Amino acid sequence: MAADTHIWREKAQYFDFQGHQIAYWTSENTSARPLLLVHGYPTCAWDWTSVWDRLAAHHHLIACDMLGFGLSDKPSGGYSIHKQVDIQEALLAHLAITEFDALVHDYGVSVGQELLARQQEGSSAQGLGKIVFLNGGIFPDQHRPVTMQKIGVSPFGFLLGLLINRERFGKSFSHVFGPNTKPGAQELDAFWGFISANAGNRIMHKLLHYIADRRRHKERWEAALVGAETKIGLINGALDPVSGRHAYDKWREVVPGARHHLLPTIGHYPQVEAPEEVAAKALEWLQP
């Protein structure tokens, strides 16, 4: 990771969303075109630190820890992709941003798809431009959950919060990375530090609501991709066991006119595992 976690925490700003404190970060290049960064599960905005400086040289970056993640509040319930999208839109409004592009990963791909759907329906997100997707469950039928996720969505999901610790998290989390790009102990400590902040590890199963959301909104969210085919792209780590090459192939089938870029040796976290290539490709696609 590129940033020191203590410095990252100190730079956090907060805004109120329906009585909850949401942590967010922005880059200093406020005159550049805004780029919204949306993180995945079970991590947080700190995922973007390896590409932050490269992207910030060309864009005004905005990233928050969504509700239940990282340094943001972690209530006992009330999680849905729709609420997380409402938070992203509230943050943009808070910053008086009306025109923006987006870079989304994992859990965040559903946020991106809902933004596209709202834009196409004319309900909101009218200023959304291009979206670059990274590995995630864009197509529910291609999503292959890890053991931790299977437990979390089962009737015994509450056990996930009781059983998960730094060691178990490290083993499960490392499994989704490429064989030569796995996180070291220090990186895993950092990831776990944000996940477990404010006892966040106790609600990890509740955040898995997104899996049901994806099934429920499958047709609408996939239609949103087709409707935005000319302004979206996918950068995919091929060795990701959750949403790797199989999901990339599905992307090319569903939206053949959309951009695509495969990283043959990379896993589920392209922005962490191959930051230079991901930033370069994203910046290329986001050019006016």
NUNUVO-290046 format. One record per atom (N, C-alpha, C, CB): y negated, x negated, z negated. Coordinates in pm, whole numbers, padded with zeros to 5 digits, always signed. Atoms other than C-alpha are relative to their C-alpha. Glycine has a CB too. Example, Ala and Ser with C-alpha at 12.3 -4.5 7.8 and 13.67 -1.06 7.14 Angstrom:
+00119-00089+00000 +00450-01230-00780 -00120-00090+00000 -00003+00099-00125 +00119+00082+00006 +00106-01367-00714 -00109+00077-00073 -00046-00041+00142 
//
This chain:
+00120-00083+00000 +00000+00000+00000 -00125-00087+00000 -00001+00094-00121 +00121+00080-00018 -00351-00117+00079 -00094+00006-00119 -00071+00046+00123 +00099-00018+00104 -00538+00012-00226 +00060-00016-00138 -00066+00135+00012 -00038+00008+00139 -00524-00055-00597 -00009+00141-00059 -00090-00100-00078 -00002-00138+00050 -00429+00266-00777 -00113+00027-00098 +00134+00030-00066 +00108-00020+00097 -00689+00214-01050 -00132+00025+00073 -00012-00123-00094 +00123-00019-00078 -00969+00180-00794 +00002+00137+00068 -00016-00112+00105 -00014-00129-00066 -00837+00483-00606 -00030+00115-00097 +00143+00015+00058 +00025-00104+00100 -00839+00692-00923 -00148+00007-00036 +00083-00027-00126 +00142+00004+00037 -01193+00581-01007 -00088+00061+00107 -00043-00144-00027 +00079-00052-00111 -01316+00686-00663 +00020+00150+00023 +00033-00074+00126 -00027-00143-00018 -01177+01038-00696 -00123+00084-00035 +00119+00044-00085 +00101-00101+00028 -01428+01323-00677 +00075+00132-00021 -00108+00011+00117 -00067-00126+00030 -01355+01680-00783 -00086+00119+00039 +00036+00008-00149 +00071-00126-00020 -01447+02031-00678 +00089+00112-00054 -00035+00022+00151 -00072-00112+00059 -01348+02367-00821 +00051+00095+00107 -00090+00074-00098 -00057-00102-00087 -01114+02601-00638 +00069+00103-00088 +00100-00062+00104 -00055-00111+00078 -01050+02931-00813 +00040-00042-00141 +00121+00059+00071 -00023+00043+00137 -01075+02765-01153 +00086-00124-00014 +00063+00109-00074 -00080+00122+00003 -00866+02462-01059 -00080-00119+00052 +00129+00018+00084 +00067+00120-00044 -00995+02108-01025 +00084-00071+00106 -00027-00094-00119 -00067+00064-00113 -00905+01951-00690 -00063-00137+00023 -00010+00089+00129 +00047+00136-00022 -00932+01574-00648 -00011-00027+00149 +00094-00103-00067 +00014+00033-00142 -01064+01445-00317 -00073-00133+00017 -00075+00111+00074 +00061+00128-00036 -01187+01129-00144 -00065+00013+00136 +00104-00115-00001 +00063+00005-00131 -01421+01063+00144 -00036-00144+00032 -00127+00092+00005 +00045+00132-00040 -01514+00756+00344 -00152+00003+00016 +00069-00046+00131 +00146+00010-00002 -01871+00632+00374 -00062+00025+00136 -00041-00135-00048 +00052-00013-00136 -01904+00670+00751 -00030+00146+00033 +00101-00058+00101 +00027-00143-00010 -02063+01014+00729 -00058+00042+00137 -00096+00040-00108 +00054-00035-00132 -02219+00995+01076 +00108+00012+00106 -00102-00104+00042 -00110-00006-00096 -01879+00969+01246 +00067+00138-00004 +00104-00111-00030 -00069-00129-00005 -01661+01265+01347 +00096+00011-00117 +00075+00017+00135 -00088-00018+00116 -01479+01406+01041 +00148+00006+00040 -00038+00127-00075 -00145-00003-00019 -01104+01354+01016 +00064+00040-00133 +00054-00138+00049 -00067-00052+00119 -00909+01562+00763 +00140-00058-00008 +00003+00155+00001 -00132+00057+00022 -00603+01385+00621 +00076+00088-00099 -00010-00147-00053 -00076-00092+00084 -00332+01611+00476 +00136-00062-00033 +00017+00138+00069 -00118+00074+00046 -00055+01453+00270 +00127+00085-00007 -00027-00059-00136 -00131-00066+00008 +00311+01540+00214 +00051+00021-00141 +00099-00078+00076 -00072-00025+00125 +00558+01632-00060 +00095-00115-00025 +00077+00136+00004 +00066-00044+00124 +00598+01511-00331 -00117-00091-00038 +00102+00004-00114 +00099+00103+00029 +00323+01254-00300 -00143+00056+00001 +00011-00113+00100 +00140-00043+00011 -00055+01282-00254 -00085-00078+00099 -00053-00020-00145 +00092+00063-00096 -00363+01154-00069 +00008-00152-00001 -00141+00042-00029 -00013+00146+00007 -00291+00800-00183 +00091-00054+00112 +00055-00041-00136 -00085+00038-00114 -00033+00796+00100 -00081-00059+00115 +00078+00121+00050 +00081+00039-00115 -00323+00735+00339 -00070-00135-00019 -00103+00105+00027 +00079+00121+00025 -00455+00415+00181 +00031-00115+00095 +00022-00045-00142 -00034+00109-00091 -00267+00185+00418 -00069+00011+00135 +00149-00004+00020 +00070-00020-00128 -00447+00336+00719 -00147+00035-00021 +00069+00109+00081 +00134-00050+00032 -00769+00433+00542 -00111-00081+00067 -00021+00000-00149 +00109+00082-00053 -00989+00139+00641 -00003+00000+00152 +00014-00143-00050 -00006-00001-00147 -00869+00137+01003 -00056+00131+00055 +00145-00020+00048 +00049-00130-00047 -00937+00507+01043 -00147+00019-00033 +00083+00113-00061 +00138-00018+00044 -01263+00494+00849 -00100-00077+00085 -00013-00044-00144 +00090+00073-00089 -01406+00246+01098 -00048+00088+00116 +00071-00126+00055 +00033-00086-00114 -01416+00531+01351 -00024+00146-00039 +00110-00007+00102 +00010-00139+00041 -01412+00855+01150 -00050+00012-00143 +00135+00070+00014 +00035-00034+00137 -01555+01017+00840 +00122+00069-00061 -00129+00093-00007 -00127-00049+00053 -01239+01068+00636 -00020+00093-00119 +00088-00117-00040 -00003-00094+00112 -01172+01358+00401 +00146+00021-00037 -00072+00136+00035 -00138-00019+00044 -00854+01378+00194 +00000+00051-00143 +00081-00131+00012 -00012-00048+00138 -00759+01576-00115 +00146-00005-00044 -00056+00143-00013 -00131-00027+00057 -00463+01600-00347 +00009+00152-00009 +00020-00070-00142 -00011-00144+00002 -00349+01955-00287 +00041+00049-00140 +00101+00047+00105 -00033-00058+00130 -00289+02190-00580 +00144-00033-00037 -00023+00153+00001 -00133+00037+00045 +00007+02064-00782 +00040-00143+00032 +00098+00090+00060 -00031+00136-00043 -00011+01712-00639 -00099-00100-00059 +00001-00009+00153 +00088+00111+00035 -00152+01378-00752 -00088+00027-00120 -00086-00034+00115 +00096-00013+00108 -00467+01401-00961 -00059+00140-00012 -00111-00099+00019 +00050-00138+00008 -00538+01768-00892 +00075+00077-00108 +00015+00071+00136 -00064-00083+00102 -00455+02043-01139 +00139+00042+00043 -00085+00123-00030 -00140-00034-00025 -00090+02138-01170 +00040+00123-00082 +00092-00120-00034 -00033-00122+00074 -00063+02500-01283 +00150+00031+00007 -00080+00119+00055 -00142-00031+00009 +00272+02658-01364 +00053+00076+00121 +00026+00080-00123 -00046-00073-00117 +00281+02861-01043 -00114+00032+00094 +00070+00128-00042 +00103-00042-00094 +00096+03017-00753 -00015-00090+00120 -00128+00010-00069 +00009+00093-00111 +00182+02770-00479 +00047+00065+00130 +00085-00125-00029 -00040-00043-00134 +00197+02853-00109 -00077-00084+00099 -00026+00153+00022 +00071+00073-00106 +00102+02686+00216 -00134+00066+00028 +00085-00007+00129 +00125-00069-00028 -00160+02954+00270 -00109-00036-00101 +00023+00150+00001 +00099+00039+00101 -00330+02870-00059 -00047-00144+00024 +00058+00015-00142 +00038+00138-00025 -00322+02500+00027 -00095-00010+00120 +00125-00087+00024 +00092-00002-00113 -00490+02577+00359 -00136+00052-00045 +00056+00088+00115 +00126-00050+00055 -00752+02779+00174 -00075-00112-00073 +00026+00119-00097 +00062+00112+00072 -00815+02470-00040 -00061-00099+00098 +00104-00072-00089 +00055+00092-00100 -00859+02248+00265 -00128+00056+00061 +00105-00027+00112 +00120-00062-00058 -01107+02494+00414 -00114+00004-00101 +00032+00142+00050 +00102-00001+00105 -01290+02522+00081 -00061-00138-00018 +00060+00049-00132 +00051+00137+00011 -01318+02143+00063 -00095-00031+00115 +00117-00101+00000 +00087+00024-00115 -01463+02126+00414 -00133+00074-00017 +00069+00044+00131 +00122-00076+00024 -01711+02399+00323 -00084-00065-00109 +00033+00144-00039 +00069+00069+00110 -01797+02215+00001 -00077-00121+00051 +00102-00044-00107 +00063+00118-00058 -01882+01910+00212 -00087+00034+00121 +00108-00100+00042 +00082-00048-00112 -02065+02122+00473 +00048-00056+00133 -00146-00038-00021 -00060+00049-00124 -01826+02010+00747 +00052+00120+00080 +00116-00102-00029 -00041-00112-00085 -01776+02252+01035 +00086-00042+00118 -00122+00072+00051 -00079+00052-00113 -01627+02034+01312 +00085-00115-00051 -00092-00045+00118 -00088+00103+00052 -01324+01816+01241 +00129-00008+00080 +00032+00026-00147 -00136+00019-00048 -00994+01672+01361 +00090-00014-00122 +00011-00125+00095 -00090+00009+00114 -00682+01637+01145 +00118-00092+00030 +00050+00139-00038 -00121+00082-00003 -00396+01395+01073 +00085+00049-00115 -00033-00157-00012 -00080-00070+00100 -00111+01564+00888 +00142-00055-00007 +00003+00150+00030 -00133+00058+00022 +00222+01454+00738 +00084+00089-00091 -00013-00140-00061 -00099-00065+00086 +00534+01620+00593 -00044+00142-00038 +00024-00084-00126 +00053-00128+00048 +00422+01919+00379 -00127+00037+00077 -00029-00006-00153 +00127-00021-00069 +00088+01876+00554 +00013+00051+00142 -00076-00126+00002 -00013-00051-00137 +00233+01962+00897 -00008+00153+00001 +00133-00047+00063 +00009-00146+00009 +00265+02324+00782 -00145+00043-00021 +00089+00053-00114 +00142-00026+00016 -00097+02314+00669 -00069-00008+00137 -00064-00102-00100 +00058+00015-00134 -00188+02190+01017 +00035+00116+00091 +00047-00129+00062 -00042-00113-00084 +00013+02464+01186 -00071+00129-00040 +00151+00018-00008 +00071-00120+00045 -00148+02733+00970 -00147-00006+00042 +00012+00015-00152 +00138+00014-00048 -00493+02595+01055 -00010+00038+00148 -00050-00144-00022 -00001-00034-00143 -00406+02618+01425 +00018+00150+00021 +00112-00076+00071 -00025-00143-00014 -00274+02972+01383 -00126+00080-00034 +00116+00044-00090 +00123-00069+00038 -00591+03083+01203 -00108-00017+00106 -00051-00051-00135 +00099+00024-00105 -00804+02924+01471 +00027+00090+00120 +00000-00148+00043 -00036-00079-00117 -00616+03099+01750 -00015+00150-00024 +00141-00032+00042 +00019-00140+00035 -00634+03430+01566 -00147+00036-00022 +00080+00033-00125 +00142-00021+00019 -01007+03382+01515 -00041+00031-00143 -00046+00109+00086 +00032-00033+00139 -00989+03420+01136 -00075-00111-00072 +00127+00032-00075 +00070+00114+00061 -01109+03070+01041 +00035-00127+00078 +00038-00016-00151 -00030+00131-00061 -01084+02698+01125 -00051-00013+00143 +00149-00025-00002 +00051+00002-00137 -01298+02748+01434 -00047-00138+00043 -00114+00098+00013 +00046+00134-00034 -01422+02389+01415 +00109-00103+00014 -00095-00046-00102 -00111+00093-00011 -01076+02236+01433 +00014-00050+00143 +00130+00066-00046 -00019+00060-00132 -01037+01993+01721 +00144-00041+00021 -00092-00120+00016 -00134+00052-00024 -00734+01771+01769 +00078-00016-00130 -00007-00133+00075 -00087+00027+00115 -00437+01735+01535 +00107-00101+00042 +00066+00131-00053 -00110+00095-00014 -00203+01437+01508 +00099+00028-00112 -00051-00150-00003 -00107-00028+00096 +00126+01522+01337 +00083-00127-00022 +00090+00116+00048 -00099+00102+00033 +00350+01273+01158 +00127+00074-00044 -00052-00098-00114 -00129-00059+00037 +00710+01331+01042 -00015+00115-00098 +00091-00105-00059 +00004-00117+00087 +00758+01673+00885 +00081+00114+00058 -00144+00045-00024 -00081-00113-00042 +00935+02007+00907 -00073+00095+00092 +00049+00075-00120 +00073-00081-00098 +00745+02133+01209 +00087+00113+00051 -00048-00088+00118 -00097-00099-00046 +01057+02315+01322 +00105+00019-00110 +00067-00044+00136 -00090-00020+00114 +01252+02468+01029 +00147-00025+00032 -00016+00139-00052 -00141+00018-00034 +01582+02456+01217 +00037-00147+00018 +00032+00075+00126 -00025+00143-00013 +01545+02077+01251 -00019-00074-00132 -00093-00058+00107 +00027+00063+00130 +01458+02012+00885 +00131-00023-00075 -00096+00087-00085 -00122+00036+00072 +01734+01831+00694 -00038-00049-00140 +00081-00110+00077 +00048+00035+00134 +01645+01837+00323 +00090-00101-00070 -00010+00123-00085 -00074+00096+00082 +01746+01555+00089 +00055+00074-00121 -00089-00121-00043 -00066-00062+00116 +01955+01624-00222 -00101+00056-00100 +00090-00102-00069 +00102-00042+00095 +01646+01646-00443 -00060+00134+00040 -00109-00106-00011 +00057-00126-00048 +01506+01925-00225 +00101+00113-00007 -00050-00017+00143 -00104-00103+00007 +01837+02111-00213 +00013+00053-00142 +00135-00057+00047 -00005-00043+00140 +01848+02116-00593 -00123+00084-00032 +00009-00122-00095 +00126-00065+00033 +01484+02220-00611 -00011+00144+00047 -00112-00078+00058 +00010-00137-00053 +01525+02533-00397 +00117+00088-00044 -00006-00004+00152 -00115-00076+00049 +01849+02641-00566 -00038+00079-00125 +00118-00095-00031 +00028-00073+00124 +01871+02882-00863 -00015-00093-00121 +00111+00100-00027 +00012+00098+00107 +01888+02567-01075 -00115-00097+00024 +00131-00077-00016 +00112+00086-00037 +01564+02430-00936 -00075-00058-00118 -00094+00075+00083 +00072+00049+00117 +01410+02399-01281 +00060-00129-00056 +00000+00106-00108 -00065+00122+00048 +01663+02124-01354 -00059-00124+00065 +00149+00005+00026 +00060+00114-00069 +01488+01902-01101 -00107-00063-00087 -00059+00042+00135 +00106+00051+00086 +01189+01870-01331 +00052-00064-00126 -00093+00109-00035 -00057+00055+00122 +01413+01796-01626 +00077-00129+00026 +00092+00102-00065 -00085+00114-00031 +01637+01544-01453 -00072-00116+00068 +00113+00045+00086 +00064+00104-00078 +01395+01356-01232 -00074-00099-00090 -00098+00062+00101 +00074+00106+00068 +01263+01024-01361 -00031-00107+00103 +00080-00058-00122 +00042+00106-00093 +01126+00705-01210 +00119-00057+00077 -00072-00111-00075 -00115+00061-00065 +01471+00563-01135 +00062+00092+00104 +00105-00039-00104 -00061-00094-00094 +01616+00875-00976 -00094+00028+00118 +00036+00132-00072 +00097-00019-00107 +01297+00934-00782 +00005-00115+00099 -00142+00014-00057 +00000+00118-00087 +01302+00578-00648 +00116-00003+00096 +00001-00124-00084 -00119+00000-00085 +01656+00610-00515 -00009+00106+00109 +00126+00022-00084 +00010-00110-00097 +01596+00946-00348 -00111-00026+00101 -00025+00133-00072 +00116+00022-00084 +01255+00854-00210 +00025-00113+00100 -00122-00031-00085 -00025+00115-00087 +01364+00518-00067 +00094+00036+00114 +00057-00116-00079 -00099-00040-00100 +01642+00693+00126 -00064+00047+00129 +00087+00109-00055 +00061-00054-00121 +01395+00848+00371 -00081-00103+00079 -00090+00116-00036 +00070+00108-00071 +01235+00515+00470 +00095-00072+00095 -00062-00099-00101 -00080+00082-00089 +01352+00288+00749 +00067-00113-00077 -00086-00057+00112 -00076+00102+00073 +01606+00018+00651 -00078-00127-00029 +00122-00036+00077 +00077+00123+00018 +01352-00264+00687 -00141+00024-00052 -00008-00074+00130 +00136-00033+00042 +01044-00083+00558 -00001+00081-00130 -00072+00078+00110 -00009-00076+00125 +01152+00054+00220 -00105-00049-00100 +00141-00014-00060 +00100+00039+00099 +00897+00056-00063 +00060-00090-00108 -00061+00124-00064 -00042+00085+00109 +00918-00214-00328 -00021+00069-00134 -00075-00133+00003 +00010-00058+00134 +00925-00154-00702 -00144+00036-00036 +00057-00097-00103 +00140-00027+00033 +00547-00177-00733 -00051+00124+00074 -00087-00121+00035 +00041-00117-00077 +00494+00079-00457 +00062+00128-00059 +00042-00015+00148 -00066-00117+00059 +00748+00315-00613 -00065+00037-00132 +00149-00028-00020 +00071-00027+00125 +00573+00278-00948 -00128+00078+00027 -00032-00131-00074 +00127-00065-00034 +00248+00381-00782 +00023+00145+00043 -00072-00078+00112 -00032-00136-00043 +00400+00683-00607 +00034+00087-00121 +00117-00002+00102 -00046-00075+00117 +00567+00793-00930 -00115+00028-00096 +00111-00075-00071 +00114-00018+00089 +00246+00745-01126 -00083+00121+00038 -00086-00123+00001 +00077-00116-00044 +00068+01004-00914 +00082+00129-00011 -00046-00020+00145 -00086-00118+00008 +00365+01243-00901 +00009+00051-00144 +00141-00031+00054 -00020-00038+00139 +00408+01239-01279 -00130+00022-00077 +00081-00105-00069 +00129-00025+00066 +00034+01262-01358 -00008+00146-00043 -00119-00037+00094 +00012-00136+00054 -00037+01568-01574 +00134+00074+00004 -00105+00079+00079 -00136-00057+00004 +00341+01624-01599 +00038+00067+00131 +00010+00102-00114 -00030-00058-00131 +00360+01694-01227 +00148-00001+00035 -00075-00073+00104 -00143+00004-00028 +00726+01595-01219 +00072+00125-00050 +00062-00124-00063 -00062-00120+00056 +00799+01912-01419 -00013+00121+00094 -00062+00033-00134 +00019-00114-00091 +00680+02139-01137 +00041-00032+00143 -00145+00044-00003 -00036+00040-00136 +00828+01957-00838 +00077+00109+00074 +00082-00128-00003 -00079-00106-00066 +01068+02244-00769 -00088+00115+00045 +00109+00051-00094 +00089-00110-00038 +00782+02495-00759 -00079-00031+00127 -00097+00032-00114 +00071+00040-00121 +00607+02297-00485 +00085+00016+00125 -00047-00144-00013 -00091-00015-00113 +00914+02343-00265 -00007+00139+00063 +00142-00029-00043 +00024-00132-00059 +00791+02695-00189 -00025-00010+00150 -00119+00069-00069 +00034+00016-00142 +00685+02552+00146 +00121+00015+00092 -00063-00135+00023 -00119-00011-00084 +01045+02551+00271 +00021+00146+00040 +00125-00055-00073 -00010-00143-00031 +01059+02932+00246 -00116+00045+00089 +00003+00083-00129 +00116-00034-00084 +00708+02956+00393 +00027-00036+00146 -00126-00074-00050 -00028+00043-00138 +00824+02763+00698 +00095+00095+00071 +00058-00142+00000 -00094-00094-00062 +01114+02998+00761 -00069+00133+00031 +00122+00022-00091 +00066-00130-00014 +00898+03305+00710 -00100+00002+00116 -00071+00036-00130 +00106+00005-00101 +00625+03190+00947 +00041-00082+00123 -00127-00059-00061 -00050+00085-00108 +00845+03004+01196 -00058+00038+00136 +00150+00007+00005 +00043-00041-00134 +00755+03207+01505 -00151-00018+00017 +00039+00147+00027 +00146+00009-00008 +00383+03220+01429 -00045-00145+00007 -00065+00070-00120 +00043+00140+00005 +00355+02850+01349 +00044-00078+00124 +00056-00067-00125 -00041+00066-00123 +00556+02739+01651 -00083+00048+00117 +00150+00024+00027 +00088-00052-00105 +00349+02967+01873 -00136-00067-00005 -00015+00152-00014 +00129+00068+00014 +00039+02798+01733 +00003-00137+00067 -00036-00015-00149 -00013+00129-00067 +00170+02464+01860 -00008+00017+00151 +00133-00068-00038 +00000-00025-00145 +00232+02605+02207 -00141+00033+00047 +00097+00115+00036 +00135-00037-00037 -00117+02751+02212 -00099-00114-00005 -00047+00107-00088 +00090+00116+00016 -00267+02412+02122 +00057-00125+00066 -00026-00028-00148 -00079+00110-00058 -00039+02198+02339 -00085-00118+00049 +00083+00052+00114 +00080+00107-00061 -00320+02002+02503 -00078-00083-00100 -00094+00059+00100 +00081+00073+00098 -00483+01889+02179 +00078-00045-00123 -00116+00085-00044 -00082+00044+00112 -00189+01793+01957 +00091-00114+00045 +00084+00117-00055 -00092+00109-00027 +00041+01494+01931 +00087-00027-00121 -00076-00127+00041 -00093+00034+00107 +00338+01373+01725 +00032-00149+00003 +00129+00083+00013 -00046+00137+00022 +00393+01020+01593 +00119+00011-00094 -00115-00094-00059 -00122-00027+00074 +00753+01016+01470 +00080-00126-00030 +00085+00097+00077 -00092+00105+00040 +00961+00770+01271 +00142+00045+00030 -00017-00034-00151 -00128-00046-00051 +01299+00794+01445 +00113-00003-00103 +00040-00083+00118 -00110+00017+00095 +01514+00684+01150 -00014+00085-00125 +00011-00144-00039 +00018-00093+00111 +01388+00952+00914 +00118+00098-00002 -00135+00076+00014 -00113-00093+00004 +01697+01148+00798 -00042+00146-00013 +00091-00036-00115 +00048-00137+00020 +01483+01456+00724 -00057+00060+00129 -00107+00003-00109 +00067-00053-00121 +01272+01495+01040 -00025-00113+00099 -00134+00070-00036 +00011+00115-00088 +01340+01195+01260 +00016+00031+00147 +00100-00101-00038 -00015-00011-00146 +01452+01159+01621 +00037+00142+00044 +00106-00098+00048 -00040-00136-00036 +01608+01506+01622 -00121+00093+00006 +00103+00054-00100 +00121-00083+00000 +01271+01663+01536 -00093-00040+00114 -00074-00013-00135 +00080+00050-00113 +01096+01444+01794 +00050+00061+00131 +00006-00154+00006 -00057-00058-00121 +01335+01568+02063 -00035+00149+00011 +00153-00019+00002 +00036-00142+00001 +01265+01928+01960 -00147+00018+00038 +00027+00062-00139 +00142-00003-00036 +00890+01861+01986 -00018-00008+00151 -00076-00115-00069 +00013+00019-00144 +00928+01741+02343 +00053+00121+00078 +00074-00127+00044 -00054-00120-00064 +01129+02053+02426 -00096+00118-00013 +00136+00036-00062 +00084-00117+00027 +00892+02307+02266 -00140-00015+00058 -00009+00024-00151 +00136+00025-00051 +00560+02148+02364 +00002-00122+00093 -00102-00023-00118 -00016+00113-00092 +00638+01928+02666 -00131-00061+00048 +00079+00043+00119 +00129+00052-00043 +00269+01890+02750 -00077-00071-00109 -00083+00109+00055 +00068+00065+00112 +00177+01756+02406 +00033-00149-00004 +00041+00067-00134 -00023+00144+00011 +00150+01387+02324 +00114-00029-00098 -00129-00072-00046 -00111+00037+00088 +00437+01206+02157 +00015-00152+00000 +00134+00069+00045 -00019+00144+00013 +00510+00857+02030 +00109-00025-00104 -00133-00072-00041 -00114+00024+00087 +00840+00740+01879 -00004-00142-00056 +00132+00023+00076 -00008+00130+00069 +00869+00458+01623 +00148-00024-00032 -00089-00002-00131 -00146+00009+00006 +01233+00346+01666 +00058-00050-00132 +00047-00088+00107 -00056+00061+00122 +01276+00150+01339 -00060+00056-00129 -00020-00149+00004 +00077-00051+00113 +01059+00363+01108 +00059+00132-00052 -00147+00020+00040 -00052-00120+00062 +01150+00642+00865 -00104+00109-00016 +00057-00033-00133 +00076-00122+00022 +00974+00940+00712 -00149-00021-00029 +00059+00074-00113 +00140+00027+00035 +00644+00772+00610 -00063-00099+00098 -00010-00053-00144 +00053+00094-00100 +00504+00618+00932 -00131-00067-00043 -00022+00073+00129 +00129+00057+00038 +00154+00569+00785 +00013-00107-00108 -00092+00110-00049 -00027+00101+00102 +00305+00362+00503 +00083-00114+00059 +00074+00062-00120 -00094+00098-00054 +00579+00184+00700 -00054-00077+00120 +00126+00069+00039 +00055+00064-00121 +00388+00106+01022 -00147+00036+00014 +00079+00043+00128 +00139-00046+00002 +00019+00151+00935 -00084-00042+00120 -00066-00049-00123 +00082+00046-00112 -00128-00060+01216 +00030+00080+00126 +00023-00149+00026 -00037-00073-00121 +00067+00115+01492 -00040+00147-00009 +00151-00013+00025 +00037-00141+00018 +00009+00461+01347 -00150+00019+00015 +00047+00050-00138 +00145-00012-00009 -00364+00406+01306 -00048-00019+00144 -00069-00101-00092 +00042+00027-00138 -00398+00261+01657 +00032+00119+00090 +00069-00126+00053 -00040-00112-00086 -00209+00547+01822 -00082+00125-00035 +00152+00030-00015 +00080-00116+00041 -00391+00814+01619 -00143-00011+00052 +00000+00014-00153 +00136+00021-00047 -00729+00665+01704 -00010+00015+00152 -00051-00138-00042 -00003-00014-00146 -00634+00648+02072 -00001+00149+00038 +00126-00070+00061 -00009-00142-00032 -00542+01017+02077 -00122+00079-00042 +00122+00059-00064 +00114-00074+00054 -00845+01125+01875 -00132-00030+00071 -00014-00029-00145 +00122+00031-00074 -01094+00972+02113 -00050+00125+00075 +00024-00117+00100 +00057-00117-00072 -01332+01233+02266 +00043+00003+00146 -00154-00001-00008 
//
